[in-house]
Amino acid sequence: MNRPVKDVAYYMTLPYTTVLRRDGDKDVIAHIEELPGCVGHGSDEAEAIENLRKMQRLWLEDCIENGQLFPARAATPSRAQPETGSWSVCLEGGQSWPGVPSGDAF
């Protein structure tokens, strides 16, 4: 029995775990834990999230077009480790980055 494939717009709304961290040059690197290799970079958090969402869309489109399996959503949100200088944010339902307090872990 074939499972119906949902479209990219559906998967873009799911609560994947988004992790932000600063690199050695003080740029921000954002990645989605459940989607290996799905990474966005920026000079600040907003730019990194914007670039990550573009990469997420391309990542999901590629998987769907090639029939590859991938997680439908996060199993459980991760928690930031204070000593790492990174934090985790779960964005749901198109919530934009500006509404999320910088540096807080949910």
PyRosetta script that sets phi, psi and omega in degrees:
from pyrosetta import init, pose_from_sequence

init()
pose = pose_from_sequence("MNRPVKDVAYYMTLPYTTVLRRDGDKDVIAHIEELPGCVGHGSDEAEAIENLRKMQRLWLEDCIENGQLFPARAATPSRAQPETGSWSVCLEGGQSWPGVPSGDAF")
pose.set_psi(1, 129.8)
pose.set_omega(1, 179.0)
pose.set_phi(2, -86.2)
pose.set_psi(2, 135.6)
pose.set_omega(2, 174.8)
pose.set_phi(3, -83.1)
pose.set_psi(3, 135.9)
pose.set_omega(3, 177.2)
pose.set_phi(4, -66.3)
pose.set_psi(4, 138.5)
pose.set_omega(4, 179.7)
pose.set_phi(5, -90.5)
pose.set_psi(5, 127.7)
pose.set_omega(5, 176.1)
pose.set_phi(6, -82.7)
pose.set_psi(6, 161.9)
pose.set_omega(6, -178.4)
pose.set_phi(7, -87.8)
pose.set_psi(7, 171.6)
pose.set_omega(7, -177.3)
pose.set_phi(8, -59.1)
pose.set_psi(8, -40.1)
pose.set_omega(8, -179.2)
pose.set_phi(9, -57.5)
pose.set_psi(9, -39.0)
pose.set_omega(9, 177.9)
pose.set_phi(10, -62.1)
pose.set_psi(10, -50.5)
pose.set_omega(10, -177.2)
pose.set_phi(11, -66.7)
pose.set_psi(11, -28.3)
pose.set_omega(11, 178.1)
pose.set_phi(12, -66.9)
pose.set_psi(12, -20.8)
pose.set_omega(12, -178.9)
pose.set_phi(13, -90.5)
pose.set_psi(13, -7.5)
pose.set_omega(13, -176.9)
pose.set_phi(14, -75.8)
pose.set_psi(14, 152.2)
pose.set_omega(14, -174.6)
pose.set_phi(15, -82.6)
pose.set_psi(15, 68.6)
pose.set_omega(15, 174.5)
pose.set_phi(16, -69.6)
pose.set_psi(16, 154.3)
pose.set_omega(16, 180.0)
pose.set_phi(17, -83.0)
pose.set_psi(17, 115.2)
pose.set_omega(17, 179.8)
pose.set_phi(18, -102.5)
pose.set_psi(18, 126.5)
pose.set_omega(18, -178.8)
pose.set_phi(19, -117.6)
pose.set_psi(19, 132.8)
pose.set_omega(19, 178.8)
pose.set_phi(20, -116.3)
pose.set_psi(20, 141.3)
pose.set_omega(20, 174.3)
pose.set_phi(21, -151.7)
pose.set_psi(21, 158.0)
pose.set_omega(21, 176.1)
pose.set_phi(22, -95.3)
pose.set_psi(22, 142.5)
pose.set_omega(22, 176.1)
pose.set_phi(23, -93.5)
pose.set_psi(23, -175.1)
pose.set_omega(23, -178.0)
pose.set_phi(24, -63.3)
pose.set_psi(24, -22.6)
pose.set_omega(24, 179.0)
pose.set_phi(25, -94.5)
pose.set_psi(25, 7.6)
pose.set_omega(25, -180.0)
pose.set_phi(26, 72.0)
pose.set_psi(26, 11.8)
pose.set_omega(26, 171.4)
pose.set_phi(27, -78.7)
pose.set_psi(27, 161.4)
pose.set_omega(27, -179.9)
pose.set_phi(28, -102.0)
pose.set_psi(28, 133.1)
pose.set_omega(28, 175.5)
pose.set_phi(29, -114.7)
pose.set_psi(29, 127.2)
pose.set_omega(29, 178.7)
pose.set_phi(30, -117.5)
pose.set_psi(30, 137.5)
pose.set_omega(30, 174.2)
pose.set_phi(31, -143.0)
pose.set_psi(31, 159.5)
pose.set_omega(31, 177.5)
pose.set_phi(32, -104.4)
pose.set_psi(32, 117.9)
pose.set_omega(32, -174.5)
pose.set_phi(33, -56.9)
pose.set_psi(33, -39.2)
pose.set_omega(33, -174.4)
pose.set_phi(34, -81.2)
pose.set_psi(34, -10.4)
pose.set_omega(34, -177.2)
pose.set_phi(35, -118.2)
pose.set_psi(35, 91.0)
pose.set_omega(35, -175.4)
pose.set_phi(36, -54.5)
pose.set_psi(36, 129.9)
pose.set_omega(36, 178.3)
pose.set_phi(37, 83.5)
pose.set_psi(37, -0.1)
pose.set_omega(37, 179.9)
pose.set_phi(38, -87.2)
pose.set_psi(38, 100.2)
pose.set_omega(38, -171.3)
pose.set_phi(39, -135.2)
pose.set_psi(39, 143.8)
pose.set_omega(39, 173.1)
pose.set_phi(40, -132.8)
pose.set_psi(40, 145.1)
pose.set_omega(40, -179.3)
pose.set_phi(41, -120.3)
pose.set_psi(41, 154.6)
pose.set_omega(41, 175.7)
pose.set_phi(42, -166.5)
pose.set_psi(42, 166.6)
pose.set_omega(42, 179.1)
pose.set_phi(43, -78.0)
pose.set_psi(43, -17.8)
pose.set_omega(43, 175.0)
pose.set_phi(44, -145.4)
pose.set_psi(44, 177.1)
pose.set_omega(44, -175.9)
pose.set_phi(45, -60.8)
pose.set_psi(45, -43.6)
pose.set_omega(45, -177.6)
pose.set_phi(46, -62.1)
pose.set_psi(46, -44.2)
pose.set_omega(46, 179.9)
pose.set_phi(47, -66.7)
pose.set_psi(47, -39.9)
pose.set_omega(47, 179.1)
pose.set_phi(48, -63.8)
pose.set_psi(48, -42.7)
pose.set_omega(48, 178.8)
pose.set_phi(49, -65.9)
pose.set_psi(49, -42.8)
pose.set_omega(49, 178.5)
pose.set_phi(50, -59.2)
pose.set_psi(50, -46.3)
pose.set_omega(50, 179.0)
pose.set_phi(51, -67.7)
pose.set_psi(51, -35.6)
pose.set_omega(51, 177.6)
pose.set_phi(52, -63.8)
pose.set_psi(52, -42.4)
pose.set_omega(52, -179.7)
pose.set_phi(53, -63.2)
pose.set_psi(53, -37.0)
pose.set_omega(53, 175.9)
pose.set_phi(54, -63.3)
pose.set_psi(54, -44.7)
pose.set_omega(54, -179.8)
pose.set_phi(55, -67.6)
pose.set_psi(55, -37.4)
pose.set_omega(55, 178.2)
pose.set_phi(56, -60.1)
pose.set_psi(56, -45.4)
pose.set_omega(56, 179.1)
pose.set_phi(57, -59.7)
pose.set_psi(57, -46.5)
pose.set_omega(57, 178.5)
pose.set_phi(58, -63.3)
pose.set_psi(58, -41.6)
pose.set_omega(58, 179.8)
pose.set_phi(59, -59.9)
pose.set_psi(59, -49.3)
pose.set_omega(59, -179.2)
pose.set_phi(60, -66.0)
pose.set_psi(60, -43.2)
pose.set_omega(60, 178.0)
pose.set_phi(61, -57.4)
pose.set_psi(61, -44.9)
pose.set_omega(61, -179.5)
pose.set_phi(62, -61.9)
pose.set_psi(62, -45.0)
pose.set_omega(62, 179.7)
pose.set_phi(63, -63.2)
pose.set_psi(63, -44.8)
pose.set_omega(63, -179.3)
pose.set_phi(64, -64.2)
pose.set_psi(64, -46.5)
pose.set_omega(64, -179.3)
pose.set_phi(65, -61.3)
pose.set_psi(65, -33.3)
pose.set_omega(65, -177.0)
pose.set_phi(66, -98.6)
pose.set_psi(66, 5.7)
pose.set_omega(66, 177.4)
pose.set_phi(67, 67.9)
pose.set_psi(67, 23.7)
pose.set_omega(67, 179.7)
pose.set_phi(68, -83.5)
pose.set_psi(68, 144.8)
pose.set_omega(68, 177.5)
pose.set_phi(69, -83.8)
pose.set_psi(69, 147.9)
pose.set_omega(69, 176.2)
pose.set_phi(70, -155.2)
pose.set_psi(70, 160.2)
pose.set_omega(70, -178.4)
pose.set_phi(71, -62.9)
pose.set_psi(71, 139.0)
pose.set_omega(71, 178.3)
pose.set_phi(72, -78.8)
pose.set_psi(72, -20.4)
pose.set_omega(72, 177.0)
pose.set_phi(73, -173.2)
pose.set_psi(73, 173.2)
pose.set_omega(73, 179.4)
pose.set_phi(74, -68.0)
pose.set_psi(74, 139.0)
pose.set_omega(74, 175.7)
pose.set_phi(75, -70.9)
pose.set_psi(75, -52.8)
pose.set_omega(75, 175.8)
pose.set_phi(76, -148.2)
pose.set_psi(76, 141.1)
pose.set_omega(76, 178.0)
pose.set_phi(77, -64.0)
pose.set_psi(77, 141.4)
pose.set_omega(77, 176.3)
pose.set_phi(78, -85.2)
pose.set_psi(78, 164.6)
pose.set_omega(78, 178.8)
pose.set_phi(79, -116.2)
pose.set_psi(79, 141.6)
pose.set_omega(79, -179.3)
pose.set_phi(80, -68.1)
pose.set_psi(80, 148.6)
pose.set_omega(80, 173.1)
pose.set_phi(81, -102.7)
pose.set_psi(81, 112.6)
pose.set_omega(81, -173.3)
pose.set_phi(82, -52.4)
pose.set_psi(82, -35.3)
pose.set_omega(82, -176.4)
pose.set_phi(83, -72.6)
pose.set_psi(83, -12.1)
pose.set_omega(83, -178.3)
pose.set_phi(84, -85.9)
pose.set_psi(84, -20.7)
pose.set_omega(84, -176.3)
pose.set_phi(85, 79.5)
pose.set_psi(85, 8.9)
pose.set_omega(85, 178.2)
pose.set_phi(86, -112.2)
pose.set_psi(86, 165.7)
pose.set_omega(86, 176.7)
pose.set_phi(87, -144.7)
pose.set_psi(87, 159.6)
pose.set_omega(87, -179.7)
pose.set_phi(88, -109.5)
pose.set_psi(88, 142.4)
pose.set_omega(88, 177.4)
pose.set_phi(89, -136.2)
pose.set_psi(89, 128.5)
pose.set_omega(89, 173.8)
pose.set_phi(90, -100.9)
pose.set_psi(90, 115.2)
pose.set_omega(90, 179.0)
pose.set_phi(91, -99.7)
pose.set_psi(91, 127.9)
pose.set_omega(91, -178.3)
pose.set_phi(92, -123.5)
pose.set_psi(92, 149.7)
pose.set_omega(92, 170.8)
pose.set_phi(93, 51.6)
pose.set_psi(93, 38.1)
pose.set_omega(93, 176.5)
pose.set_phi(94, 78.4)
pose.set_psi(94, 12.9)
pose.set_omega(94, 177.4)
pose.set_phi(95, -57.9)
pose.set_psi(95, 134.1)
pose.set_omega(95, -177.9)
pose.set_phi(96, -90.2)
pose.set_psi(96, 157.7)
pose.set_omega(96, -177.4)
pose.set_phi(97, -61.2)
pose.set_psi(97, -40.5)
pose.set_omega(97, -175.6)
pose.set_phi(98, -56.1)
pose.set_psi(98, -24.9)
pose.set_omega(98, 179.5)
pose.set_phi(99, -81.1)
pose.set_psi(99, -3.5)
pose.set_omega(99, -176.5)
pose.set_phi(100, -101.5)
pose.set_psi(100, 126.4)
pose.set_omega(100, 179.0)
pose.set_phi(101, -63.5)
pose.set_psi(101, 126.0)
pose.set_omega(101, -179.0)
pose.set_phi(102, -61.9)
pose.set_psi(102, 132.2)
pose.set_omega(102, 174.0)
pose.set_phi(103, 87.1)
pose.set_psi(103, -5.2)
pose.set_omega(103, 179.6)
pose.set_phi(104, -88.7)
pose.set_psi(104, 142.1)
pose.set_omega(104, 173.7)
pose.set_phi(105, -102.2)
pose.set_psi(105, 137.6)
pose.set_omega(105, 180.0)
pose.set_phi(106, -102.2)
pose.dump_pdb("model.pdb")
